[in-house]
Amino acid sequence: QTNVLKNVPDHERWIFGGKAQKLWPHSDEHADADGSMCILYPDLFSDLGLEEKEEANNDVPLNVGESPRWKDAMESKSLGNVAAALPLAKALGVIVTPHLHGAVTHVLCDLKRHTMLEWSSMRPLSIFSDADSGSQLHERLISLEESAALDGAGDRSVLLVSP
């Protein structure tokens, strides 16, 4: 999906949309009203990756086709519910990124009592199943919120989603 976004012009992307891809915005039938994409960061990595969207988009070597961070994730953390939910998310048209950057709209992570929750800097860290990972996510999201405010990007919301 990332290669399509980088290499195929907007007016030709509709050919990649299928009937099951509810979240792929290049299908007239299922596009959101504002045409926004669902960009998901899965909490699988030992670090959060690049913070700038442009740097994250350039992370993928042309001859490899995917970020080397995916291989690292498979070796660094025990895979569980978060990894198991990724194939379904991709089939629905979600853009999955290995970097938590400013364009991310959803974070797939293990939450204790919720299946979906809008992130806020005021939320306690106790909502996360893994306190260390939750603290790392929380700090990055605060940093991204501050960067967006400085850039005048306005209010941006990130949803925390639990598998």
C-alpha positions in Angstrom: 0.0 0.0 0.0 2.8 2.4 0.8 4.4 1.8 -2.6 1.0 2.6 -4.3 0.8 5.9 -2.4 4.3 6.8 -3.5 4.4 5.6 -7.1 0.8 5.7 -8.5 -0.9 9.0 -9.2 -4.1 9.8 -7.2 -6.5 9.4 -10.1 -5.3 5.9 -10.8 -5.4 4.4 -7.3 -9.0 3.4 -7.4 -7.9 0.2 -9.3 -6.4 -1.1 -6.1 -9.6 -0.9 -4.0 -11.5 -4.1 -3.5 -14.9 -4.9 -2.1 -13.6 -5.8 1.3 -11.3 -2.7 1.6 -13.6 -0.5 3.6 -10.8 1.8 4.8 -9.0 2.4 1.5 -10.0 5.9 0.5 -9.5 5.5 -3.2 -12.7 3.6 -3.7 -15.7 5.8 -4.4 -18.1 3.4 -2.7 -16.3 3.2 0.7 -14.3 6.5 1.0 -14.8 8.6 4.1 -16.5 11.9 3.6 -13.2 13.8 3.9 -11.2 11.2 2.0 -8.8 10.7 4.9 -6.9 7.4 5.3 -6.5 5.2 8.3 -2.8 5.1 9.0 -2.0 2.5 11.8 1.0 2.1 13.9 1.2 -1.4 15.6 2.9 -1.5 19.0 5.3 -4.3 18.0 8.6 -2.6 17.9 11.3 -2.0 20.6 11.4 1.7 19.7 8.9 3.9 18.0 10.9 4.6 14.8 11.1 7.9 13.0 9.0 10.9 14.1 8.9 12.8 10.8 6.5 11.4 8.2 8.8 12.3 5.3 11.7 10.5 6.9 9.5 7.5 7.6 8.3 7.3 4.0 11.9 7.3 2.8 12.9 4.5 5.2 12.0 1.7 2.7 14.9 0.7 0.3 13.7 0.4 -3.3 15.1 -3.1 -3.8 13.6 -4.5 -0.5 10.0 -3.2 -0.7 9.4 -3.0 3.1 11.1 -1.4 6.0 13.8 -3.4 7.8 12.0 -2.6 11.0 9.5 -5.4 10.3 12.2 -8.0 10.5 13.5 -6.5 13.7 10.0 -6.6 15.2 9.6 -10.3 14.5 12.9 -10.9 16.4 12.6 -8.4 19.3 9.1 -8.8 20.8 6.9 -11.8 21.4 4.1 -11.6 18.8 0.6 -11.7 20.1 -2.8 -10.1 19.5 -1.4 -7.0 17.9 0.5 -8.9 15.2 -2.5 -11.2 14.7 -4.8 -8.2 13.9 -2.5 -6.8 11.2 -3.6 -9.0 8.3 -7.2 -8.1 8.8 -6.4 -4.4 9.1 -4.4 -4.6 5.8 -7.2 -6.4 4.1 -9.6 -3.6 5.1 -7.3 -1.1 3.4 -5.5 0.3 6.4 -2.0 1.7 5.8 0.3 0.1 8.3 3.5 1.9 9.2 6.4 0.8 11.3 7.0 4.4 12.5 4.9 6.4 14.9 4.9 9.8 13.1 2.5 12.7 12.8 0.3 11.2 10.1 -0.6 8.2 12.2 -4.4 8.1 13.0 -4.6 4.9 14.9 -2.3 3.0 17.3 -2.9 -0.7 17.7 -1.8 -1.6 21.2 -2.9 -3.7 24.2 -5.3 -1.8 26.4 -6.6 -3.1 29.7 -10.3 -2.4 29.7 -11.1 -0.7 26.4 -11.2 -1.8 22.7 -11.0 1.7 21.4 -10.1 5.0 23.1 -9.2 8.5 21.9 -5.7 9.3 23.1 -5.3 12.3 25.3 -2.2 13.5 27.2 -4.4 13.6 30.3 -5.1 9.8 30.2 -3.3 7.8 32.9 -0.7 5.2 31.8 -2.7 2.6 33.6 -4.9 2.2 30.5 -2.1 0.2 28.8 -1.5 -3.5 29.5 2.3 -3.0 29.2 3.3 0.0 31.3 6.8 0.5 29.6 5.4 0.4 26.1 2.5 2.6 27.1 4.8 5.2 28.6 6.9 5.2 25.4 3.8 5.6 23.2 2.4 8.3 25.5 5.6 10.4 25.4 5.8 10.1 21.6 2.2 11.1 21.2 2.7 14.1 23.4 5.7 15.1 21.3 3.7 14.7 18.1 0.9 16.8 19.6 3.3 19.6 20.5 4.9 19.5 17.0 1.4 19.7 15.4 0.6 22.7 17.6 3.8 24.5 16.7 3.2 23.8 13.0 -0.3 25.2 13.3 -1.7 21.8 12.1 -4.6 22.2 14.5 -6.3 19.5 16.5 -5.3 16.0 15.5 -6.8 13.0 17.2 -5.2 9.6 17.5 -7.3 6.5 18.4 -5.8 3.8 20.5 -7.2 0.5 19.4 -6.9 -2.8 21.2 -7.2 -6.1 19.3 
